[in-house]
Amino acid sequence: MIFIDNRQNKIEVADKLKGYMKDIIEYALKAEGVKVPCEVSVLFVDNESIREINKENRDIDSATDVLSFPMLDYGTSNIFKDVYNDNQFEASDLDDGNLILGDIVISLEKAKEQSIEFDHTFEREVLYLTVHSVLHLLGYDHMEKNEKIIMRKREEEILEEFKIIR
């Protein structure tokens, strides 16, 4: 199940974009080996709200484009398909039989700013941030150079399936 909640009123979000987001999340999960029903929550906010969330959770007092809050513990340098390839989960990882993967918070204001900065559409930016965050929910990271290369490659592969290119 994918839940999308719009808690900002500065940028209009078309139903078509929400549909694309759900499709790309479902595809990314399947492509990454998630074979059980799961839950992902997406929250749209403005720059001030994401700044507050960033300060509260990461002690960074600035707006950012997207935050990911994975619910599963993958250990160091592991991703979902490395840890859960047999799809055996603890009861605490499930809610009514659905695997709880985590939450995504996207600042639509920041996405709009970045779409202008990078000279592509707002929709492309939101979908990129969505894929980026889903991969974080599945254990991908980009703190080390080789991890960043792997994550960026995977992001582009998923986006290409939807003909979303730079």
HELIX and SHEET records of a PDB file:
HELIX    1   1 ASP A   15  ALA A   31  1                                  17    
HELIX    2   2 ASN A   47  ARG A   58  1                                  12    
HELIX    3   3 PHE A   80  VAL A   83  1                                   4    
HELIX    4   4 ALA A   91  ASP A   93  5                                   3    
HELIX    5   5 LEU A  108  GLU A  117  1                                  10    
HELIX    6   6 PHE A  122  LEU A  137  1                                  16    
HELIX    7   7 LYS A  145  GLU A  161  1                                  17    
SHEET    1   A 4 ILE A   2  ASN A   6  0                                        
SHEET    2   A 4 CYS A  38  VAL A  45  1                                        
SHEET    3   A 4 ASN A  98  SER A 107  1                                        
SHEET    4   A 4 VAL A  66  PRO A  70 -1                                        
SHEET    1   B 4 ILE A   2  ASN A   6  0                                        
SHEET    2   B 4 CYS A  38  VAL A  45  1                                        
SHEET    3   B 4 ASN A  98  SER A 107  1                                        
SHEET    4   B 4 LEU A  94  ASP A  95 -1                                        
END                                                                             
